[in-house]
Amino acid sequence: MSTASTRRPVSDVSAGVGLSGLVALALWILFCRNWGSVVDLLGLQAPREPMSGPYASLATLAFTGVAMTAWSLLVDKVHLRPSTGIDWSQRRPLSETLDISITKLTGLWITWALIGCFYFLCRWYWEGQYLFAMDVLSAVVAPLFVLSVPYVLWLDRVMVEPRDASWHFGAMLIGREPWSAEEVKKHWRAWAIKGFFGAFMISILPGGFARVVEADFGAIAHKPVDLGSLLIEGLFLVDVQIGTVGYLFTFRPLDAHIRSGNPLLAGWVAALMCYPPFVWGTMGNADVLGYEVNTGGWAHWMAAYDVLLWGWAAMMVVLTAIYAWATFAFGLRFSNLTYRGVLTNGPYRFTRHPAYLSKNLFWWTSTLPFLVTNGSWTDAIRNTVLLGVVSGIYYWRARTEEAHLLAEDPKYREYYDWMGENAFITRTFGKIGQKLKFK
């Protein structure tokens, strides 16, 4: 007899959070695209070109982040949830929590200094797109150190247990009080995730933003390849912008703090294989798992068939839209390898991993790895096998994420069981998996 509930568990993130960020992002892009008209309207002495520079893309984070924060606090009232670990009714005297805060600040500042050393030692952070991320992080480091003081002093007075993972790392450094090795590991897993992925996300902000803001939609409205590519670019921009906000807005009063990083080594290996500098064929060119050798892609093979071009472009736009939806549905809580609450709405009603599923379907339909321009069966088979390996990596990654969340939260276990019995895609894959098992 089934133990799964007949009702899907309530999501920890409301749909309104991500939608408010999406609306704010759209308004900001429209503002930047029409900057020339704003200049004329206000009679400003400024360039009339679209505002498409890298710092305009950075300002987008504040615009969307503030919108999602406002929704979270004013509508969802997330700051009142017990999961924040905050009791606003208790305000301890500063004298009572000052030592705790000093220990915690010590742990945080040393952590940031060590992350800075990592950026310095790893030279890939000082070339290409990462230069922008390093410039941004260098500019904010001093304000971050200064603002951390009032933030920690204020928060520790109302936290139920102010001796969190950051405190334990600070206590280890100072050596005056007992500390937990497990809490120190928890602290470093969270900050390793923020340090690694945060820099990467910031580094890819400017490119897509500039292309969308500067695009001439009128010139490509009747060209399926160009229009489809631009719409896909815009949807990837949604993913990058909202996703970057998620890495930066990990504030406890927003209930968006990292409750735990994935403790499984397999989870880290699977995730890091999908990102620079470890990337092996899942993004751009690669030597080990490069699956685009002599592939022409969808536009090449369908160039003579307008109807097919329009239909195929529409299909890929839909797949990318699902991928973007899977990101902005998280609102302020998107990040890899973390547990920050349980998301059960949006595309997560249909499958536990809509982003991975849509992303891999996009790669297969856009690349068409089994069709090659030189007619080589070797290249066709190799491309197909290697893209299959890439998809297998994402399956492995999904399973490690499930293992992490199943160990963390009873609500996720309830959601996991509910999806297995009620979600068509998940249920179908589950039945196929059961049939493929050897008995």
N, C-alpha and C positions, 0 to 999 in steps of 0.2 A: 504494500500500500504506500502511495506517495506521501512524502513528508513535506513537499513544497506547498506553500500557501497558494490559494486561488487568486490572490491579489499581488501585484508587483510591489515590492518594497518601495517606500517613499524615498525619493532622491534627496541627498544632502545638498544638492545644488538645484535651485529653481531655474526654469527656462528663462525667466526674466533677466537674470544676471548676464548671460551670454548675449541675449538679444539686445540689451541696452548697450553693451560694448560694440555689437555689430552696427547698431544705428549710429553711435558716436563715431565709429570708424568711417562709415559712409559719409556722414556730414563733414568730417574733417577732410576727407579726400575731395569732396565737392568744393570745399572752401579753398583748398590748395590748387585745384584745377582752375578755379575761377579767380585766382588772386589778382590778375590783371583788372578784372571788373571791379574788385574791391578797391584797388588803388585809384581807379577813375572815380568811383563813387565817393570816396572820402577825400579825394584831392591830395593824395600822398605823393611825396617825392621818392618814389621807389621803382625798381624794375617791374615791368608788367608781365614778365614771364610767369608760367605756373611755378608755384612754390614746391619744387621737387627735390631739394637738396637733402643730404643725409641727416641734417639736424631737424628738418621738417618731418622726416620719418621717425626720428626719435621723439619729437613732440607728440606724435600720435599715441605713444605709450601712455603719456600723462592724460591725454584727452579720453582715451578708451578706459584707462584704469580708473579715473575719477568717476566716470559714468557707472561702471560696474560696482565700484565701492559705494556710491550713493544708493544704488538699487539694493545692494546687500544690507546696508545699514538701515535705510529708511523704509524699505518694503519688507524684506525678509527678516530684518532685525537679527542678523546672525550673531551680533555681539552678545546677545543674551543667551545663546545656547550653552549648555553645560560642556559641550565638546571643546569650547575655547579654553577651558581650564581657568576661567576667570569668574570671580564672584565680585560683582560691582558693589554689593552691599557692604563689603568689608574693605576698609581703606586703612591699612596698617600705618602707623607712624613711620616716617622716613628713617628715623633712627633705628627702627626694628629691622628694616630690610637693607640698610645701606651696605653692610658687609657682604650680603648676598649679591647685591648689584655690582659691587666692585669685583668680586670673584667672577661673576658672569661676564662683565666687560673685559676683564683680563683674557678670559677664554675666547671671546669674540674677536678682540683686537689681534691676538696672536694668530687666530684662524685666518683672518683677512690678510695678515702679513705673510703667512705661509702660502696662501693662494696666490698672492702677488709674486712670491718667489717662484712658484710653479710657472706662472706666465712668463717670468723673466728667463727661466732656464729652458723652457720649451720654445724653440725658435720659430715654430710655425705660427706662433701668435704675433710675430713681428713682420709678417708679409701678407700680401693680398688683402682679402676682405677683413681679416682679423685686425688690421691696423686701425680701422674705425672703432672696433670694440675696445681696443687698448686705449685709444684716445679718450673715449667716453669714460671708461673705468678710472683712468688717471685723473680726469677732471672731477669725478664725484667722490674720490677716496677721502679727501679732507672733510667735506660736508658730512659724509657718512660717519666718520669717526666722531665728529662733533655732535651730530643729531642722535647718535646712539646713546649718548649719556642721558638726556632727559627721557628718551623713550624707555630705556631699561629701568631707570629710577621710578618712572610712573607706573610701568606695567608690573613690576615686582610687588608693588604695594597692594595690587588687587588680584594677583594670581593665587589660585588655591595652593599650588605647590611651586614656588618660584625657583626651587632648586631643580631646574630642568637639565637637559643634556648639555647645554652650553655651560651651565654652572659646574657640572661635573668635570668638564674639560679644564675650566679655570681652576677648580679645586685640585686637580691633578698637577697643574703647573705650580700652584702656590705651595701645596704640600702641607697645609695646616689641618685639613679636615678629611674625613673618609670620603672616598669617591668610588663610583661604580665604573668598571671597565666597559660594561655593556652600554652604559649611557654615553661614555666617551665615543665608542664606536658609532652609536646612533647619531651623535653630534656630527662626526666626520662624514658619515654617509650622506647626511642632509646637505652639508656644505660642499662636499665634493660634487654632488649633483648640481647645485646652484652655480658653483664655480666653473664647471666644465660646460654645461649646457647654456648657462646664462651668457657667457662670452660668445658662444657659437650663434645663439639666437640674435644677439645684438649685431653681430657681424653681417648677417644676411638681411637686415632691415632695409638698407638704402636701395639696393638694386631693384627689387620688385616694386617698391614704392615709387621710384622715379619713373619706371616704365608705365605704370598705371596712371600716374598723375599727368604724364606728358602724352599719353596715347591719343591718337586722332580716331575716334570711333567712327566718324562719318566716312573716312577714307577706306575703312575695312568692313563696313556694314554688310557688303554683299560678297565678301570673301570668306568662305567657311573655315579655311585653315587659319588665316590671320585673326579672324574674329574669335574662333574657338580658342586659339592660343592665348589671346589677350584675356578672355574670360577666365581661362584656367590660371593665368598669371594673377588675376585679381583675387581668385579664390585662395590661391597659395598665400597671397598677401594677408588675407583674413587669418589664415592659420598661423603665419609667422607673427603678426602683430598681437593677436589675442594670446598666443602661446607664450610670447615674451613677457607680456604682462603677468601671466601666471607664474613665471620664474621669479619675477621681481616683487610681486605683491604677496609675499608669504607672511602676512602679519596675523598674529594670534587674535586680535580683536575682530578681524574679519573672518575668523574661523577657517582661514586659508593657510595656516601654518603646516609645515611638513611634520606629520605625526610619526612617520618612519620612512627611511629609505630602504630599498630592497636589500635584505641581508644575504641574498643568495648570489654566490659568485657567478653561477650560470646566467642569472638575470643581467648582471653587469656585462659579461662577455657578449651576450646576444645583443644588448642595446648598443654597446660601444662599436660593435662591428658595423653598425648602420650609420655612423657619423665620422666626419674627419677628426683626426688624421688616420683613424683606424678603418675607414670605410673601404669595403671590398665589393664594389660593383653595385651598391644600392643607390648611389647618388653620383652622377657624372661618370667620367671615364675611370676605369680601373684595370689593373693587369690581372689580378687573381680571379675575380668573378665578373669580368667585363662581358656582358651579354649582348653588346650592340655592335659586334664585329660585322661590317658590311651589311648592316640592316638599313633599309630605306625608310622605315617607319610608315605609319598609316597614311600620311599625306602623299608619299611617293606611290604607294601601291594603289591608291584610290583616285589619283589625280584625274583620270579620264571619266570619272563617274560623279557628277555634281550631287545627285541625290544621296549617294552613298557617303560622300564627303560631309554633307550637312548632317546626316544621321549619325555618322561616326563621331563627328565633332560634338554633337549634342550629348551622345553617350558619355564621352570623356569629360565633358563639363559637369554632367550629373555625378559621375564618380568623384570628381574633385570637390563638388559641392558637398557630398556626403563626408568626405575627408575633412573639409573645413568645418562642417557642422559638428563633427566629432570633437573638434578642438574647442570651438566657442561654446559648446554645450557645457564645458567645464567651468566657464566663467573665469574667476580668479584662481582656480585651483589646478590649472593644467601644468604638468611637468612630468618628465620621464622618471621611472624607477621610484616613484613615491606613493605613499598612502596619505591622502588628504581628505578622507571621507569617501562615501560611496555614491557613484553617479548611476542612476537607473532610468533616466528619461532621455529625450532626444533620440538619436540613432541607437542608443544603448538599450532601447526597448526591443530591437530586432536582432541584435547580435552583441556579444560581449566585446567584440573588437572591430567596430565599424571602420576605424581609421586604417588598420592594417589590411582589412579585407578590400576596402575601396582603393587603397594605394597600390596593392599588388595587382588588382584587376586593371587599374590604370596603366601600370607598366606593361602588362601583357597586351592590352589592346592598343597602346600607343606605339610600342616597339615592334610587335609582331615578330618575335625573334626567330621563328621558324621560316621566315621569308627573307632571303638574302639577295643582294644585287649582283653577286658574282656567280650565282648558281651552284655554289659549293655545298654539298650535302654535309661536309665536315663542319663548316661554319654554322649551318642551320641547326644541326644536332647539338653542337657545342653551345650555341646561344640558348637554345631551349632548355638544355640540361642545367646550365648555370643560372638562368633566371628561375628555374625550379628550385635550385639550391637557395637562392635569395629568398624566395617565398617560404622555403623551409626554415630559414633563419627567423623570419617573422613569426612563423608558427611556434618555434622554440621560444622566442621572446614573449609571445602571448601566454604560453604555458607557465613561464617563470613569474610573470606578473600575477597570474591567477593564484599561483602557489603562495606568493607574498600576501595578497589580499585575503585569501582564505584563512591564513594564519592570524590575521590582524583583527577582523571584524565579523561578528555574527551576522550583521546585516548583509555583508557581501556573500556569506555562505547561503543566506536565504535567497539573495538575488541570483546567485549561481544556480541553485536548484530550480528556482522559478523559470529562469531562462531555458534551462535544459528541458523543461516540460512544456513551456508555453510560447517561446519565441521560435518562429518558423525556421529561420536560418540556423540558429544554434541547435534546435532539435533535429533538423535534417542532417547537419554535419555529425551530430552525435550518433545518429542511427547508422550513418555510413561508416563511422569509426568502429562501431560495435560489430558490424558485419565483416569488416576487414580484419578484426582480431582473430588470431588463431586460438582455437580451444584445445 
